[in-house]
Amino acid sequence: MKTELVTTLKRHATRVLADLRDSGEPILITEHGKPSAYLVDVDSYEFMRRRMQILEGISRGERAIIEDRTFSQAEARKKMKKWLD
């Protein structure tokens, strides 16, 4: 992973963004020698957002199972009948 100083980003934003588009690799931005932010291209960010939404849905499903908040298929059909007809 490439690392850039925040001052480099400020002074050469166009070049840094061009490098990001070309490589597709995230860039770690540092400020005063410490990690401050990650710069990622739009496609990678959207991919991560979709993946996170899927993982959150799985987590909610697992929680529902643990808390016994699930229905049999017959119960679910009965509850959703107005949308299924």
Buried (B, 14 or more C-beta within 10 A) or exposed (E): EEEBBEEBBEEEEEEBBEBBEEEEEBBEBBEEEEEEEEBBBEEBEEEEEEEEEEEEEEEEEEEEEEEEEEEEEEEEEEEEEEEEE
